[in-house]
């Protein structure tokens, strides 16, 4: 595929020269195509491309490598659900085969073929994905929700007494890592250093390679330990699965699960919390019970998917998509962000999407995200538990002051400063709450003399035999409703929770 193959047919724009150097029309490359990596606002650029080219548009990546970006909801679904026409194997990508994509290309870590399920096809894909899905199917989600609750309690206890916090660096970047370390089978590896290494590796900084090595060392230790002694965790189930994965395959799939789930869930948590903080109607609905936290999460997945673009699909044959001629070997970007706001499926972006899970935040087809229920659970339970602990949490800056780091793949909130009334730490085993401990109710009743405090009596020597207690007067039936002197007060029976309360307790993991 060449930039010329992208050009729409029969338009006068093709005959016009590109903008001269220094022209405000920056971000344009050969053929007048837009460079995605130079866009300051990808969302706005996607809408501009939709208007110019329709649901499939030609663009350029770093080093002016040509690519298609799929903007339409239906077109994205068709692409991911048509393995006979499109695959994830970049070895057939024409620019790569022709040497246009250098080994040090910034996107090679995302696009370069690897022997993992997300890049494999056919029987090999079934073998590798079968092992991953089999391992994930062993997760007890009720126990997982309980662990998410406890982890949230531990993290909130670190800053609840301060009255202010940055929910990105102090909460959303920590909770997914704590939970994923537990799921994988290495809870002892979770610490601030691992969180920092994962964030650094995903940002692609100068120290990203060293940070990536730090994470891989932890996964290598886990693989070796579980190969010698399997336990009840995802790593062990990958190792013992009938697919017989090698140590390299186990380690690479652990890396895939850890990084993908961590980045996606961190972004999802940040997006949900930001929406709760800046939209009074949303917050009122949430607190008023008209919108549950899971519904709030789904709304966020529509508006701000954790990954705005996924690299990449490749055409296995010449075909047509969205009115564009796609040649064999062309690369196409799966783009949930513009697909979720496709005017053909969402003519009114302000309309509620409650009950509608047809968004593309987790992909679709054979390569649909296998860990999406894990991400949903972390977001559902984590946000619910945080709001229970800090119900008065408010944004501590103007919305316009919030900063984001953006790439073609995702948009990450840098900080989310908040303030709240200081709260005492809470026992991690308790149900998350924001209420003080209720005073114990007295047994005193109207019509009976109020009991006076009794002085503490010296305790008898426990070694000596004790005298038998003297029986008190026997109460006469019907003689009165007050307590009988000499007899212990009868405790009131506990009221059984209703069906809805019992369901909420089960869903929240306590």
N, C-alpha and C positions, 0 to 999 in steps of 0.2 A: 504494500500500500504506500502510495506517495501522496504528498500534499495535493498534487493535481487531481488525484483520484477522488479527493473529497469534494472538489468544487461542484456546486449545484449547476446543472445544465441550463443553457439558454438564459443567462442573466447578464445584464450590462455591467454589473459590479465586477465580474471576472476580468473585464478589460481595463479596469481602472488601476493605476499604479498604487502600490502600498504607500502608507504615510511616510514622509521624509523623517530623518533622524531629528529628535527633539519635538516631534509633533505630539499634541495631547493624546492622540489615538495610540497610546502606548499599549503594550500587551498584545500587539499583533505581530504575526510572523509571516513566513512565505505564503503567498496566496491570500493574504488578508485574514488568515485563520487566527483565532484567539489562543494565547498561551494560558492554559489553566493555572499554572504555577505562579503566574504574575498577577492574577486577579486579586483585587483587594476585597471584593465581595462576590464570592462564588454563587450565592443564591441569586443575586441580581444578574450575574453573567448567564446563569442557566436560563433565566427567563428571557433574556435578550436572544440567546441562541434558539430557544423554543420559537420565538417570534420570527426569527430569520430563516430557520431550517426545518422547523417542525419537531417531531418527537425524537429524532436521531440527528445529531449535529457533529460536524467535523471540528476537531480541535488539535492543539499541539501540546506535547509534554516537554520536559526539559530536553535541551539540545535539539528542539524542533522536531521531535519524533512524532509522527502523525498517529492519531487515535480517534475513534468515534466515542462520543458520550451519549448514552441512551437516556433520554429525558422523560419519555412517556411511561405511564404506569403499565399499560397493556404490553408495550414493546419490551419493557424490562422483564415482565412475567414470561412472555414468549421466549425470550433469550435464555433465561435460567431453566426453563422447563423443556428445552429442545436440545438434549444432549447429542442428537444425531447431527445437529447443525453447528452447535457452539460447544466449546470445551474450555477447561482451565489450563491446558497444557501449553505453556508459552514457547515451547520448542518449535511450534509451527508458525510463530509470529514472524511475518515477513521482515519488518525492520531489524529484528534480532538476527535472522538468518543472513540478511544482507550486510550486517556489520554496522548498522546505524545506531545500535544501542551498545554502548561501551560497557565493559565489566564494572566500571566505577560509576555508572549512571545512578543518580540518586534514588530511582525507583526500583532498581534491580532487587533489593531485599524483598520487595513485595511481589515482583513479577517473576523472578527467576524460578524455574521449575525445581521442585523439591519432592522427594519420595514420601509425600504425606497425602492424607485423604483429600484435602481441599484442592490438590493439583492432579490427582490420579483420575483415571477413567476406567470404565468397563469392570472386569473381574477384580482388578487390583483395587479399584475404588470400593467395591463391595467388601473386599477383605479388610481393608484398613478402616473404612467407616463403620463396618460391622463391629469391629473391636471397640471403637470409640463409643458408639451407641450402646453396645452391650455394657460397657463400664459405667456409662452415665445412668443406664436403667437400674443399676443397683443402688442408686442414691435414695435414702429414706428422706423424703422432702419434709416430713413433719419434724424429724430430728434436725434437718438442715435449718428450718425456720427457727427452731429453738436455739441453735448455735448462732444464727444471725442476730437474734435478740440479745444473747449474752455478749456477743462481740460489740454490738452497738452500745450496750451498757458500759463496757470497759472503755471504749473510745470516748463516749460522752463524759464519763467520769474524769477524764483528763482535763477538760476545759469547762465543765459546768459551773465551777465556783468562780470563774473569772468574770462572767457576765458578758463576754464577747469572744468571738472566735472567727477563724477563716474556715468555712465549712468545706472548702476544696482541699487545702493542705492538711487539715486536721480531721476530716471525716471522710469525704467521698474518695480520696486517694488511699485511705487506709482500710475501710471496711471490705471492699472487694478482695484485697490481697489477703486479709486475715481469713476470710471465708474460703478462698480458693486454696490457700495453703492447707486448710483443714480437709477440704475435699480431695486434694491430690494425695494427702498423706504425709505432709511435712509441716505440721503446725509449729514445731520448734524453730523452723527457719524464718517465721514471720517476725519482722522487726522493721524499724525505720530504714535501715540500710537496704533491705530488699525492696521496700517501696520506692526509695530514691533511685535504685538501680533500674527498676522496671520503668519508671517515668523517664529516666535519662535515655534508656535504650530506645524507647518509643519516640522520643523527640528528635533523634538523629543528630545529637551534638557531637563535639570533638571527642568526648569521652564515652560515646554510645557503645563502641566496640568493647571497651573494658567493662562497662555496666552489663552488657549482654553476656559477657563471659562469666560475670559474677552470678547471674541468674542461672546460666547453664551449668555451672559447677554445682549449684544446689540441686538441680534436677538430675545431674549425673550421680550424685551421692544417693539421692532418693531411689533412682533406678537400680543401683547396685545393692542397696539395702533390701529393697523389696524383692529383687530376684533371689536373694539368699533366704529371706524370711517374709513371705507375703502376709498381708494383714487385710483388714476390711477397709480399703480405700481405693480410689480410682486408679492409682499407679499399679497396685497389685492386680486389679481386675484386667488391666491392659496386658500385664505380663502373663497372666494365667489364661487369657482368652484362647479359645481353639485356633484363632488366626495365627498364633505363634509369632508374635512380633519380635523382631530382634531388639537388642538394647538401643541401637541407634533409632529405630522406628519408635520405640517407647518414649525415648527422650525427646524426639522431635514432636511427637503428638502431645506430650506434656507441655512442651514449650508453646505449641499452637493453642492449646486450651487455656493455658495461663495468661498469655499475652492478649489473646483475642477477648477472653472473658473479662480480664482486668480493665483493658482500655474501654471496651463497650460499656461495662457496668459503671465505671467511674464517670464517664460522660453522661450516662443515663441518670445516675443519682444527682449529679450537679444540675442537669436540666430540669428535673422534677422539682428539686428544692427551689431553684430560681423561679420557676413558674408559680409555686406556692407563695413565694415571698413578694413577687411584684404584681400579682393579679388579685386584687381584693375579692373579686367575685369568686375566683377559684378557691381562695382560702376559706371564704364563707361557706361555699358549697361543701368543701372537705370537712370542716368542723361541724357543719350542720347535718352531716350524714346523707346529703343528696348526691355526693360523689365519693366513692370509696377510693382508697389509695391505689388499688390495682387499676381502676378506671383512669385515675390521674396519670399513672404510668403509661397506659396505652395512648392517652391523648398526647403525652410528650413524645412517644415513639412516632406518632404521626407528624408532629410539628418540627422536631429536632432529632432525627435518628442518630444514634451514637456514631455510626459511620456514614458520612455523606456520600462517599464513593468507594467502591471495592474494585481492586485490581485483580484480575481482569479476565474477560472472556475472549476467545479467539475463534474466528470463523473456520470451520472445517471444510467448507465448500462455498462456492459462489451462491449468494442468496440475496434476498431483499428484506429490509427491515425499516419500518417507518417511512417508506417512500424513498429510501436511499439504497443504492446498489452496494452491497457488501461483497468484497472479493475474498477469495480463499486466503487465509493468513492475516487478514485484518484483525486488529485489536479493538475491543469494545469495553468501555467502562460501565459496570453496573452501578447505577446512581440512585440510591433510595431517596436522597434529599429532594431532587426535582420531581421524581416519580410520585412522592407522597403529596405534592401540591399540584399535580397535574389537573388543570381546570376541567378535564373530562370526568374526573372522579371526585374532585372537590371544587365545585364552582363557587362555594362560599367558604373561605378559609376560616371564618369566625364561627362556623357551625360546629356544634359538639360532635365528636366522633365516638361517643360512648357506645360500647357494645360492638364496635366495628374493628376487627383485627386484620383487615385486608391490607394494612400498610406493608411496606417492604423493608422494614428496619432490620429484619433477620434473614433477608434473602428469600430464596424459594428453590424449588426443584431439588435435584439430587444433592446439591451443595448447601442446602438450607442449614442455618446455624444449628448444630446439635445441642448446644448448651443454653438455648434461649430461656428455658424454664429456670435455670440457675440464675441468670441475670434478672429475670422478673422477680424471683423470690428475694434476692438481695435488695432490689429496689423497693418492692412492696413492704417487706418487713422492716428494712432499715429506715425508710422514710417515716413509716408509722411509729416506730419506736422512738425516733428522734423527736417527732412532734409531741409524743406523749410526755417526754422528758422536758421539752422546752416549748410549751404551747404558745408562749409570748414572743418567740423569736422573730426578729425584724431585720430587714436589710439595713446595714450601717453605712450606706453611701447612696448617692444618686444612681439610678439605673444607668445613666449615661457614662458614669465613671467605670463601669465594669469593663474588663479587658479580656480578650480572647486570643488564643494562639490558633491559627487556622492553617490547614494544609489541604491538599486535594482530597485526602482520605477522611479527615474529621475536623471538628471544631471543638477546642477544649477551653473551658472557662478557667482563667488564670487564678482568680480569687473570688470568694463569695463572703465578704465580711458581714457579720451579723452581730446583733446585741440582744440581750435577754436579761431577765432578772436572775441573779446568781442562784444556783440551786446546789444543795448538798449532794455529794456522791451517793449512789444507790447500790444496794447489794445486787450483783449481777444475776443472781438466781431469782430475783423478784420480777414480777410483771412491771414493765416500764410505766412509771406514773409521775405526776407532778404535784401530788397532794401530800401534805404532812400526815404523819401517822395519827389516825383518829384516836381520841381519848376513849378509854374503856368505859362502857356504860355501867352505871351503878345499879345494884339490885333493889335500891330503895324505891318504894311505891307510895303514892298518895294515900293518906289514912294510916300510915304506920310511922312510928317515931323514927326520925332519921338516925341511922347508925353513927356512933361516934368512933373516931379513930382509936384503935386498941393498941396499947403499948406493947412493944415487942417483948415476948416472953423468952427467958433463957431456954436454950435447947437442952434437953436431957442428954445424958451420956449415952451414945448409941450402943455402947457395949452392954449396958445394964438392961435387964428385961423391963418392959414397960407395962404399967397397969392397964387392964382392960378399960375401955371407955365406958362411962356410965350412960346408959340409954336415956334420951330425953323424952319429954312427953309425946305420946302418940297423937298425931293430929286427928281431929274428929271430922269426918266428911260433912261438908256444908257449913262448918263453923266459921268460915271466912276465907277470903282470898289472899290474905297477906301471908308472909313467911311465918312459919311456926318456930318459936324460939327453940334452940337446941338442934334444929334440923338444917342440913345444908340446903341452899337455894337450888332449885331445879333449873338447869340451863335451858334456854329456849332452843327449840330445834332449828338447825340451819335451813334456810330457804334454798331449795334446789334451783340452780340456774335454768333460765328458759332455754328453749332450743336455739334461738338466735345467739344468746350469750355463749352457749357451749360451742357453737360453730365458729364464732369469732375467736374464742380462746384457742380452738384447734388450728384455725387458719394462721393466727399470729404466732403459733409455736409455743404457747404456754398454757 
